[in-house]
Amino acid sequence: MRFLITATTGPGAAGADQPFSEQQLIDYMRYNEELHRAGVLIASEGLNPAAGGARVAVREGRRHVVDGPFAETRELVGGFYLIEVPTLADAIQWALRCPVGMASAELLDVRPLTGAGDLPPDLLKIIEAAAPTWSAAAFSVDQQR
């Protein structure tokens, strides 16, 4: 199963853009290396501060850009890990091994990604008909397991 682990600033943290030490960076990079060597890491990236991005929302049935920077920075994702492990328990164990100390990664949310096996057959048929090349690529990971 694939899991997305998102990192966010915890309550009471100074903010996601707070400086961190060289040792904290080394600890996180070693964690990335450990995930990679274990063969479970699909992708891992940090996200730049929210002021450099945008939020797109819906109003009256249409999308529009909502201006930033955002007041509630504690709710912004600071980075993510995309991993593939057999169970939620395994994903949680990897999250528990993540270093501490970066404000932007105080909270880790572990969520399973939707796979073909999670969808009712009638919805899967609709998806495959509407997006044949995308669904073949997206769900081929499920079939390889």
LOVEXPA-731116 format. One line per 10 residues: number of its first residue (from 1); their letters; for each residue x, y, z of C-alpha. Coordinates in pm, 1 decimal. Layout:
% LOVEXPA-731116
NUM	A	X/Y/Z; ...
This chain:
% LOVEXPA-731116
1	MRFLITATTG	0.0/0.0/0.0; 109.0/353.5/-65.1; 90.8/613.0/212.0; 136.8/987.4/213.3; 300.0/1125.3/525.1; 254.1/1501.4/541.1; 450.9/1722.9/775.6; 296.4/2032.2/932.0; 377.6/2278.9/1206.4; 241.0/2179.5/1544.0
11	PGAAGADQPF	37.4/2394.8/1779.6; 256.1/2640.5/1965.2; 538.2/2618.1/1711.6; 689.2/2945.3/1599.0; 624.7/2877.9/1231.3; 722.0/2663.3/938.8; 985.1/2908.8/817.5; 1191.5/2898.8/1137.4; 1563.1/2826.0/1096.3; 1695.2/2482.6/1180.0
21	SEQQLIDYMR	2037.4/2355.7/1272.1; 2284.8/2176.2/1051.8; 2243.5/1869.1/1273.3; 1866.5/1871.2/1220.6; 1920.0/1877.5/844.2; 2168.9/1591.2/871.7; 1920.0/1390.8/1081.7; 1642.9/1440.9/822.6; 1869.7/1351.8/532.1; 1980.9/1036.2/710.5
31	YNEELHRAGV	1614.5/948.6/762.5; 1552.9/1000.4/388.7; 1850.9/777.1/317.1; 1717.4/509.6/552.7; 1377.3/514.3/380.3; 1546.5/496.6/40.0; 1779.1/210.2/133.1; 1486.6/15.5/282.0; 1318.2/41.4/-58.4; 1000.8/203.6/75.2
41	LIASEGLNPA	1052.1/565.4/-36.2; 875.3/669.5/-356.1; 919.6/1047.0/-315.6; 1009.3/1300.9/-49.9; 1009.1/1677.6/-82.6; 999.5/1986.4/132.3; 768.1/2268.3/34.5; 873.6/2630.5/11.1; 699.5/2884.9/236.9; 335.2/2956.4/156.6
51	AGGARVAVRE	406.0/3316.6/56.5; 559.0/3181.2/-265.0; 250.5/2982.3/-359.4; -119.4/3026.2/-413.9; -444.4/2870.9/-303.5; -718.6/2797.1/-554.3; -1069.5/2775.7/-409.4; -1425.4/2737.5/-537.6; -1681.0/3017.6/-530.2; -2015.7/3005.7/-706.5
61	GRRHVVDGPF	-1918.3/2686.3/-890.5; -1593.5/2824.0/-1036.1; -1230.8/2813.1/-930.9; -1050.9/3131.4/-833.8; -717.0/3223.0/-676.0; -719.0/3311.6/-307.7; -438.2/3547.2/-217.0; -171.1/3452.5/38.8; 31.0/3461.9/255.4; -191.6/3260.2/478.9
71	AETRELVGGF	-263.0/3358.1/837.1; -288.7/2999.4/963.3; 59.2/2875.9/872.6; 29.0/2589.6/1120.1; -212.3/2424.0/879.5; 21.4/2438.3/580.5; 207.0/2129.2/467.8; 582.1/2176.3/506.8; 678.8/1861.6/318.5; 583.8/1504.9/248.4
81	YLIEVPTLAD	700.0/1147.2/218.9; 534.6/907.6/-22.9; 613.4/554.3/88.5; 505.9/203.9/-3.2; 478.7/-46.6/279.4; 248.0/-343.9/345.9; 27.2/-191.4/617.9; -75.4/124.6/799.5; 110.9/-7.6/1103.7; 432.5/-19.1/897.4
91	AIQWALRCPV	374.5/336.6/773.3; 320.0/455.0/1129.8; 641.7/286.2/1240.1; 832.3/479.0/971.7; 665.5/804.6/1080.1; 766.8/736.9/1441.3; 1130.8/711.9/1328.1; 1123.7/1057.7/1167.2; 1358.2/1304.1/1340.2; 1223.3/1590.2/1548.4
101	GMASAELLDV	1326.1/1952.3/1568.9; 1202.6/2119.6/1251.6; 897.5/2334.9/1321.0; 755.2/2253.4/977.8; 746.4/1882.2/1063.8; 616.9/1867.5/1420.2; 297.7/1689.3/1316.1; 298.6/1397.5/1075.5; -25.4/1278.1/920.1; -17.7/927.1/772.9
111	RPLTGAGDLP	-284.8/862.0/510.4; -332.7/573.6/268.3; -359.5/659.2/-99.2; -658.6/533.7/-292.2; -579.5/232.3/-505.3; -785.4/41.0/-757.8; -878.1/-212.0/-488.6; -1033.9/66.6/-280.2; -1288.9/155.0/-548.3; -1615.4/-17.5/-629.8
121	PDLLKIIEAA	-1596.8/-192.8/-969.7; -1857.6/37.4/-1126.0; -1655.4/348.6/-1033.3; -1334.7/185.7/-1154.2; -1496.0/121.9/-1494.3; -1599.0/488.0/-1519.5; -1246.9/602.4/-1428.9; -1088.2/366.8/-1681.2; -1324.4/485.8/-1956.3; -1279.3/855.7/-1880.2
131	APTWSAAAFS	-901.5/843.7/-1829.0; -765.4/525.7/-1987.9; -396.2/614.6/-2002.0; -390.0/784.6/-1662.4; -576.3/501.6/-1488.0; -350.5/239.9/-1648.6; -44.9/422.0/-1516.4; -192.8/511.9/-1177.7; -331.2/168.8/-1102.9; -41.0/-29.5/-1250.6
141	VDQQR	136.2/18.5/-915.4; -151.9/-167.1/-748.2; -123.9/-452.4/-996.9; 252.5/-484.3/-944.1; 207.2/-560.4/-574.5
